[in-house]
Amino acid sequence: MEPETTRVSSKYQVVIPKSVRERVGVNKGDELIVTVQGSDIVLKVKPNNFTDHMLGLHREVWEDVDATDYVDGERTSWEREPER
């Protein structure tokens, strides 16, 4: 996709170009999350439900890990000698 341009209005508003809105599915009334990365302004569509949105994120990290063994190992690492 070729870069698009837009202009900042006197009220500091911008219009998201139609081709961009269609590509990412932005509709009237949608909320956007605005962040700054370096000198860039980044707009992201705010998900309706963050839990559903994050479901499965980085699942590949846990692909070859047995959950029970992992938790047991963590619990063991928390054990301490009793204080005297």
MDAnalysis code that builds the backbone (N, CA, C; Angstrom):
import MDAnalysis as mda
import numpy as np

u = mda.Universe.empty(252, n_residues=84, atom_resindex=np.repeat(np.arange(84), 3), trajectory=True)
u.add_TopologyAttr("name", ["N", "CA", "C"] * 84)
u.add_TopologyAttr("resid", np.arange(1, 85))
u.add_TopologyAttr("resname", ["MET", "GLU", "PRO", "GLU", "THR", "THR", "ARG", "VAL", "SER", "SER", "LYS", "TYR", "GLN", "VAL", "VAL", "ILE", "PRO", "LYS", "SER", "VAL", "ARG", "GLU", "ARG", "VAL", "GLY", "VAL", "ASN", "LYS", "GLY", "ASP", "GLU", "LEU", "ILE", "VAL", "THR", "VAL", "GLN", "GLY", "SER", "ASP", "ILE", "VAL", "LEU", "LYS", "VAL", "LYS", "PRO", "ASN", "ASN", "PHE", "THR", "ASP", "HIS", "MET", "LEU", "GLY", "LEU", "HIS", "ARG", "GLU", "VAL", "TRP", "GLU", "ASP", "VAL", "ASP", "ALA", "THR", "ASP", "TYR", "VAL", "ASP", "GLY", "GLU", "ARG", "THR", "SER", "TRP", "GLU", "ARG", "GLU", "PRO", "GLU", "ARG"])
u.atoms.positions = np.array([
    [0.842, -1.186, 0.000],
    [0.000, 0.000, 0.000],
    [0.883, 1.244, 0.000],
    [0.577, 2.147, -0.855],
    [1.317, 3.407, -0.946],
    [0.978, 4.289, 0.257],
    [1.926, 5.086, 0.715],
    [1.636, 6.002, 1.829],
    [0.537, 6.995, 1.447],
    [-0.281, 7.331, 2.426],
    [-1.352, 8.317, 2.246],
    [-0.974, 9.574, 3.025],
    [-1.531, 10.696, 2.644],
    [-1.310, 11.926, 3.398],
    [-2.657, 12.499, 3.815],
    [-2.628, 13.281, 4.866],
    [-3.808, 14.000, 5.328],
    [-3.313, 15.306, 5.936],
    [-4.208, 16.225, 6.159],
    [-3.819, 17.538, 6.666],
    [-4.442, 17.752, 8.041],
    [-3.718, 18.417, 8.923],
    [-4.232, 18.769, 10.245],
    [-5.044, 20.049, 10.090],
    [-6.314, 20.026, 10.573],
    [-7.178, 21.206, 10.446],
    [-6.833, 22.239, 11.520],
    [-7.495, 23.388, 11.455],
    [-7.263, 24.447, 12.447],
    [-7.684, 23.997, 13.846],
    [-8.507, 22.941, 13.932],
    [-8.929, 22.385, 15.225],
    [-8.105, 21.142, 15.580],
    [-7.000, 20.960, 14.897],
    [-6.093, 19.822, 15.106],
    [-6.768, 18.481, 14.829],
    [-7.692, 18.458, 13.882],
    [-8.351, 17.225, 13.483],
    [-7.725, 16.715, 12.198],
    [-7.773, 15.386, 12.014],
    [-7.293, 14.795, 10.766],
    [-8.365, 13.857, 10.234],
    [-8.380, 13.699, 8.926],
    [-9.277, 12.752, 8.283],
    [-8.447, 11.537, 7.905],
    [-8.924, 10.350, 8.315],
    [-8.236, 9.121, 7.939],
    [-8.682, 8.790, 6.515],
    [-7.741, 8.676, 5.579],
    [-8.116, 8.414, 4.187],
    [-8.987, 7.151, 4.058],
    [-9.918, 7.192, 3.125],
    [-10.878, 6.101, 2.917],
    [-10.177, 4.758, 2.718],
    [-9.120, 4.731, 1.916],
    [-8.440, 3.458, 1.649],
    [-7.857, 2.861, 2.937],
    [-7.382, 3.716, 3.841],
    [-6.832, 3.252, 5.119],
    [-7.966, 2.761, 6.013],
    [-9.064, 3.529, 6.100],
    [-10.224, 3.118, 6.919],
    [-10.739, 1.757, 6.479],
    [-10.854, 1.579, 5.178],
    [-11.362, 0.306, 4.659],
    [-10.401, -0.846, 4.938],
    [-9.120, -0.580, 4.811],
    [-8.127, -1.644, 5.003],
    [-8.112, -2.164, 6.444],
    [-8.252, -1.261, 7.426],
    [-8.197, -1.684, 8.830],
    [-9.575, -1.799, 9.481],
    [-10.614, -1.454, 8.752],
    [-11.970, -1.617, 9.274],
    [-12.398, -0.577, 10.287],
    [-11.963, 0.672, 10.112],
    [-12.381, 1.751, 11.011],
    [-13.745, 2.253, 10.538],
    [-14.665, 2.386, 11.501],
    [-16.006, 2.865, 11.190],
    [-16.353, 4.068, 12.059],
    [-17.412, 4.783, 11.676],
    [-17.882, 5.931, 12.455],
    [-18.117, 5.484, 13.896],
    [-17.664, 6.296, 14.831],
    [-17.894, 5.999, 16.242],
    [-16.851, 5.096, 16.883],
    [-15.983, 4.472, 16.085],
    [-14.929, 3.630, 16.663],
    [-13.967, 4.495, 17.471],
    [-13.445, 3.926, 18.552],
    [-12.431, 4.610, 19.334],
    [-11.061, 4.175, 18.847],
    [-10.123, 5.122, 18.855],
    [-8.751, 4.837, 18.470],
    [-7.840, 5.078, 19.659],
    [-6.803, 4.266, 19.775],
    [-5.782, 4.455, 20.790],
    [-4.663, 5.247, 20.130],
    [-4.239, 6.335, 20.755],
    [-3.202, 7.205, 20.206],
    [-1.947, 7.068, 21.071],
    [-0.830, 6.695, 20.439],
    [0.442, 6.604, 21.150],
    [1.509, 7.324, 20.344],
    [2.622, 7.592, 20.998],
    [3.758, 8.229, 20.346],
    [4.924, 7.260, 20.407],
    [5.525, 6.990, 19.263],
    [6.720, 6.157, 19.175],
    [7.806, 6.989, 18.513],
    [8.740, 7.479, 19.339],
    [9.758, 8.390, 18.808],
    [9.083, 9.676, 18.371],
    [9.199, 9.999, 17.096],
    [8.542, 11.205, 16.577],
    [7.301, 10.854, 15.754],
    [6.827, 9.603, 15.862],
    [5.656, 9.150, 15.108],
    [4.408, 9.110, 15.991],
    [3.281, 9.494, 15.425],
    [1.984, 9.354, 16.074],
    [1.368, 8.081, 15.520],
    [0.971, 7.179, 16.412],
    [0.428, 5.893, 15.983],
    [-1.023, 5.791, 16.434],
    [-1.914, 5.476, 15.503],
    [-3.326, 5.272, 15.799],
    [-3.636, 3.788, 15.652],
    [-4.320, 3.220, 16.650],
    [-4.749, 1.824, 16.586],
    [-6.216, 1.768, 16.960],
    [-6.962, 0.887, 16.300],
    [-8.367, 0.713, 16.641],
    [-8.439, 0.073, 18.022],
    [-9.231, 0.690, 18.912],
    [-9.395, 0.150, 20.260],
    [-10.297, -1.079, 20.177],
    [-9.816, -2.218, 20.675],
    [-10.656, -3.422, 20.625],
    [-11.853, -3.294, 21.573],
    [-12.943, -3.966, 21.225],
    [-14.132, -3.948, 22.079],
    [-13.859, -4.654, 23.398],
    [-13.015, -5.693, 23.357],
    [-12.720, -6.478, 24.545],
    [-11.235, -6.821, 24.529],
    [-10.467, -6.243, 25.446],
    [-9.026, -6.461, 25.466],
    [-8.667, -7.915, 25.763],
    [-9.463, -8.596, 26.579],
    [-9.181, -9.995, 26.901],
    [-9.255, -10.841, 25.641],
    [-10.328, -10.683, 24.881],
    [-10.462, -11.440, 23.631],
    [-9.373, -11.052, 22.641],
    [-9.036, -9.768, 22.609],
    [-8.028, -9.266, 21.679],
    [-6.648, -9.875, 21.954],
    [-6.322, -10.066, 23.241],
    [-5.009, -10.575, 23.629],
    [-4.940, -12.109, 23.666],
    [-6.084, -12.773, 23.544],
    [-6.131, -14.223, 23.621],
    [-5.191, -14.862, 22.604],
    [-4.297, -15.692, 23.090],
    [-3.374, -16.404, 22.209],
    [-2.107, -15.641, 21.861],
    [-1.939, -14.428, 22.399],
    [-0.752, -13.639, 22.106],
    [0.497, -14.391, 22.552],
    [1.451, -14.526, 21.711],
    [2.730, -15.200, 21.976],
    [2.562, -16.655, 22.383],
    [1.549, -17.315, 21.861],
    [1.340, -18.716, 22.222],
    [2.517, -19.585, 21.807],
    [3.276, -19.165, 20.796],
    [4.413, -19.960, 20.331],
    [5.497, -20.082, 21.408],
    [5.540, -19.147, 22.346],
    [6.527, -19.196, 23.423],
    [6.305, -20.426, 24.292],
    [5.041, -20.833, 24.437],
    [4.678, -21.923, 25.339],
    [4.456, -23.242, 24.609],
    [4.734, -23.301, 23.307],
    [4.452, -24.482, 22.497],
    [5.020, -25.776, 23.067],
    [6.278, -25.779, 23.451],
    [6.942, -26.998, 23.909],
    [7.118, -27.031, 25.422],
    [6.296, -26.285, 26.151],
    [6.428, -26.217, 27.604],
    [5.247, -26.942, 28.246],
    [5.544, -27.849, 29.178],
    [4.497, -28.511, 29.940],
    [4.105, -27.572, 31.081],
    [2.865, -27.140, 31.110],
    [2.415, -26.135, 32.072],
    [2.602, -26.596, 33.519],
    [2.289, -27.854, 33.798],
    [2.413, -28.359, 35.168],
    [3.871, -28.349, 35.620],
    [4.765, -28.821, 34.762],
    [6.192, -28.808, 35.106],
    [6.690, -27.379, 35.329],
    [6.251, -26.474, 34.492],
    [6.677, -25.071, 34.618],
    [6.237, -24.484, 35.962],
    [4.955, -24.670, 36.301],
    [4.431, -24.121, 37.551],
    [5.123, -24.772, 38.747],
    [5.317, -26.097, 38.697],
    [6.026, -26.784, 39.786],
    [7.439, -26.216, 39.971],
    [8.129, -25.967, 38.878],
    [9.472, -25.393, 38.937],
    [9.468, -24.002, 39.541],
    [8.481, -23.205, 39.175],
    [8.375, -21.862, 39.751],
    [8.106, -21.931, 41.250],
    [7.191, -22.809, 41.639],
    [6.871, -22.930, 43.071],
    [8.089, -23.378, 43.865],
    [8.853, -24.303, 43.306],
    [10.061, -24.767, 43.976],
    [11.049, -23.624, 44.154],
    [11.154, -22.757, 43.163],
    [12.101, -21.639, 43.253],
    [11.701, -20.631, 44.321],
    [10.436, -20.642, 44.743],
    [9.963, -19.711, 45.764],
    [10.260, -20.224, 47.179],
    [10.513, -21.519, 47.324],
    [10.719, -22.097, 48.652],
    [12.002, -21.552, 49.255],
    [11.909, -21.245, 50.562],
    [13.062, -20.703, 51.273],
    [13.321, -21.536, 52.527],
    [14.509, -21.377, 53.020],
    [14.852, -21.990, 54.306],
    [14.084, -21.253, 55.389],
    [13.545, -21.979, 56.368],
    [12.845, -21.277, 57.464],
    [13.800, -20.390, 58.245],
    [13.301, -19.239, 58.677],
    [14.140, -18.321, 59.470],
    [14.290, -18.859, 60.878],
    [15.471, -18.666, 61.450],
    [15.733, -19.184, 62.801],
    [15.660, -18.088, 63.798],
])
